[in-house]
């Protein structure tokens, strides 16, 4: 049982500080496992994995892959319980914009031409399946250096 206390000001049960950090670490570990699972699935389906967890000041991209001349930016979303909504619903406009800006930064940083074919996919992961939604959204960033 996790140590808890009740806040009379907010009428909520609070976990001790160490517990929230522990929960966050478990979430991060689960995310890493699911990203590795999707990377394996992509490889089995003919994709080359270019990078894992690309991060810059604009955001993070879970996986960057290449297939059929396209550079593909993949957001991995896992849900153990669909009561929180489908994994794809978690990729809202704000998240799409961050991914778009991070992708534009990636392209510029590594010298890709302006006409490099790209797409933004979302990998929906559940306990028993991986589903790739190709072209899940279009570029919606406002990247400028």
CORGINOR-V80800 format. One record per residue. N is the residue number from 1. PSI is psi in degrees with one decimal (NA if undefined). Layout:
n->N psi->PSI
n->N psi->PSI
This chain:
n->1 psi->135.1
n->2 psi->138.3
n->3 psi->132.1
n->4 psi->162.6
n->5 psi->158.5
n->6 psi->130.6
n->7 psi->118.7
n->8 psi->-20.7
n->9 psi->-40.7
n->10 psi->-6.1
n->11 psi->39.7
n->12 psi->153.6
n->13 psi->131.2
n->14 psi->141.4
n->15 psi->152.3
n->16 psi->155.8
n->17 psi->-43.2
n->18 psi->-27.7
n->19 psi->-40.5
n->20 psi->-36.6
n->21 psi->-40.2
n->22 psi->-42.8
n->23 psi->-39.7
n->24 psi->-40.9
n->25 psi->-41.0
n->26 psi->-40.2
n->27 psi->-43.3
n->28 psi->-42.2
n->29 psi->-43.2
n->30 psi->-43.3
n->31 psi->-43.1
n->32 psi->-43.5
n->33 psi->-43.7
n->34 psi->-36.0
n->35 psi->-40.2
n->36 psi->-38.7
n->37 psi->-44.3
n->38 psi->-41.1
n->39 psi->-43.4
n->40 psi->-41.8
n->41 psi->-43.5
n->42 psi->-44.1
n->43 psi->-42.2
n->44 psi->-24.1
n->45 psi->21.4
n->46 psi->11.0
n->47 psi->147.5
n->48 psi->127.5
n->49 psi->121.6
n->50 psi->-40.8
n->51 psi->147.3
n->52 psi->138.3
n->53 psi->54.0
n->54 psi->129.9
n->55 psi->138.4
n->56 psi->-177.3
n->57 psi->-16.0
n->58 psi->-21.2
n->59 psi->-166.0
n->60 psi->146.0
n->61 psi->125.0
n->62 psi->-51.9
n->63 psi->142.7
n->64 psi->126.8
n->65 psi->168.3
n->66 psi->135.8
n->67 psi->136.2
n->68 psi->39.2
n->69 psi->-5.3
n->70 psi->144.7
n->71 psi->123.7
n->72 psi->124.0
n->73 psi->117.4
n->74 psi->124.9
n->75 psi->126.0
n->76 psi->126.2
n->77 psi->123.8
n->78 psi->138.9
n->79 psi->124.3
n->80 psi->-17.8
n->81 psi->118.0
n->82 psi->1.7
n->83 psi->-19.9
n->84 psi->6.4
n->85 psi->166.6
n->86 psi->154.7
n->87 psi->-38.0
n->88 psi->-30.5
n->89 psi->-21.3
n->90 psi->-13.0
n->91 psi->77.6
n->92 psi->-179.3
n->93 psi->-41.7
n->94 psi->-43.5
n->95 psi->-40.5
n->96 psi->-40.7
n->97 psi->-42.7
n->98 psi->-43.6
n->99 psi->-42.3
n->100 psi->-46.2
n->101 psi->-39.8
n->102 psi->-38.2
n->103 psi->-43.6
n->104 psi->-41.9
n->105 psi->-44.5
n->106 psi->-47.2
n->107 psi->-43.8
n->108 psi->-45.3
n->109 psi->-40.1
n->110 psi->14.3
n->111 psi->27.7
n->112 psi->146.3
n->113 psi->157.1
n->114 psi->-23.9
n->115 psi->17.9
n->116 psi->119.9
n->117 psi->128.1
n->118 psi->160.2
n->119 psi->161.5
n->120 psi->114.4
n->121 psi->156.3
n->122 psi->126.9
n->123 psi->113.9
n->124 psi->123.0
n->125 psi->131.8
n->126 psi->-177.8
n->127 psi->-31.6
n->128 psi->6.2
n->129 psi->154.0
n->130 psi->127.6
n->131 psi->123.2
n->132 psi->121.7
n->133 psi->100.1
n->134 psi->146.2
n->135 psi->46.1
n->136 psi->-29.3
n->137 psi->164.7
n->138 psi->163.1
n->139 psi->129.8
n->140 psi->25.5
n->141 psi->175.3
n->142 psi->44.6
n->143 psi->134.0
n->144 psi->142.4
n->145 psi->NA
